[in-house]
Amino acid sequence: MAKRSKGYRSKSRGKLTKHVRERGLSPVSRVIQEFGLGVKVTIILDPGVVKGQPHPRYHGRIGVVKERRGRAYVVEIRDGGSIKKVISRPEHLRSVGVK
């Protein structure tokens, strides 16, 4: 028996699939959206874009934008008692309150 893969996208079938009528690439406006420092954002993974995706365990989490790093943003998230930094491109971020 071969050892099962436990890669980056394992156990994420529900999170990393789009609904039938949403399939394909997302609108360009998602790629060019900008966030200021200190803005609250929600991490919503876009399965159509693999590059710049944070780990699926952070899907749905709310955090604060701390810095810009190239085309990506560094978002601070509370995970239990600790604070974690997640690097994500803007395609996978939404302003809090926006669906």
Secondary structure by P-SEA (a helix, b strand, c coil): ccccccccccccccccccccccccccccccccccccccbbbbbbbcccccccccccccccbbbbbccccccbbbbbbbcccbbbbbbbccccccccccc
